[in-house]
Amino acid sequence: MKSIEQRRTIAACYCRLSDDDAQDGTSISIETQTKILGDYCREHSMEVFDFYKDDGYTGTNFNRPAFKRMMKDAGNGLVNTIVVKDLSRFGREHLQVGNYLQVVLPDMGIRFIAIGDDVDSDRGSLDYDLMIPIKNIFNEYYPADCSRKTRQAFVTKAANGEFIGSQAPYGYRKSEADKHMLEPDEQTAWVITWMFEMAAYHGYGYNKIARVLTERKIITPAAYQAQRSGRTYAKDPYEWNLCTVSKILANETYLGHLISGKRRIASFKNKKSVKQPEDKWIVVENQFPPLISKTLWNDAHERLKSRKRVSSTGFINIFAGLVKCADCGYALGITNAKTQSNYFICQTYSKKGKSYCSSHYITYETLYKVVLADLREMLQAVKENKEEFKKRVLQKIGTEDDAGRKLLEQVIADLTKKIEDLSNKYDHLYDDHLDGLLSDKKFREMSERCEAEQSRAEARLAELKEELGNVENSLQGVEEFINAAKQYEDLEELDKEILNRLVRSISVGQKICDDTGEHQEIRVNYRFLGK
């Protein structure tokens, strides 16, 4: 295409607007900019080649489609003048704007006009206009300040417990009453609970959970978000992967906690998202209704850490991660031999020898029979008389009965009242001292006795509150065990799910032989109950 004649002024009218520009209070619409530039060109007998409009693009970089098209047309000799409303429309990064005005455009023979800033390169070199770089710096300040204020606003909202994400995590939805609060989404909340249960009670790993969800045609988080927003989803909406599952199982939001600030934007110029160290996260606990309990969270992560694969012989160890040495505390490893019975043996003994620990040998069949019998006894006791079972367990683990708990609560209430009275007594002593009713010496003696008595009372109160907390935890633990035990009342055999739901660990002692025969202590540490 032919170059334009130099005596004609062919103008490229450039317009730009972004969200950042609204912060300086002077931004105007693309339509208004177009009118201003068109009027200016007519008044100055300039021929408009085209209007180049970047609507919704930041001025902090030059990666804008209309700007690139304009520079290409200028490079092809189709325009010889660029007209903008003001310097900030051209760009807000002062170094790059300066380079365009002082190097790039002069080399191309392009005249530059910024109407509002009274800049026209035809009136002389822009190198000597000291106000231009100053204005460019101020233009860059606006998006920087806007970014800072926006970031601070987000931090404040997050610290106040407000959810600021664009999309609610899978399993939740934004509350219609308050978009900054989350509430369970009945369509997907159950999936989250099921995933944690598969990890905790079935011993499934990330890949196995993904396969189960895929086979059951459970919609993925990405597909579900697309469905809710009315967007099409090109991939298989039921194809789960390890990464998605692991992210969900690591997300403490499902405990009801608000966690923000895991990532941040590098800067207002660089929109790259970067990870934040954990100590920079903003965590507000118990902010939303939890989808899982803390117990289920702990159980799932314990099982994921201790998870074992099926052996080469095809044998599946349902006690994986549960069996411990009673003396050194380390795990008992299991052999998977084809020619003999599978058995457990202390890993410390196996690796370091008898000078460090003894073998603690026990066959798989023996352990299975002992644990099954103990579990059946426990479950039968629950089935026959829940209240008697509850009373017996609480007595065994040293927890007061209900009457004792009420007495403890009354003592705490009395002690709290006593501390309040002592505080008031100190205030009265201080007032009497100010009024001259008590000498300095007498006030010092009485106040010291009062403070000492108050300190002893506060220390005792802390002890009693801790004791009450232990009592309440024990009561809650027994109730949780009873509830979990209901579905296994007629237990005939063990599997991984039953063990992982009801048993925390199994302690195996060293086999002892004496005149009465062989003895080996095995202690089952039940979830919620203890040993």
Helices and strands as residue ranges (DSSP letters): E 10-17, G 19-24, H 30-43, E 47-55, H 65-75, E 81-84, H 87-90, H 94-99, I 100-104, H 105-108, E 111-114, E 119-120, G 121-123, G 126-128, H 131-159, E 172-174, E 182-184, H 189-201, H 206-215, H 221-229, H 242-249, G 252-255, E 258-260, E 263-265, E 273-275, G 278-280, E 282-284, H 294-306, E 323-325, E 332-334, E 343-346, H 347-352, E 362-363, H 364-384, H 386-396, H 402-434, H 440-485, G 486-488, H 496-502, E 503-508, E 512-514, E 517-519, E 522-526
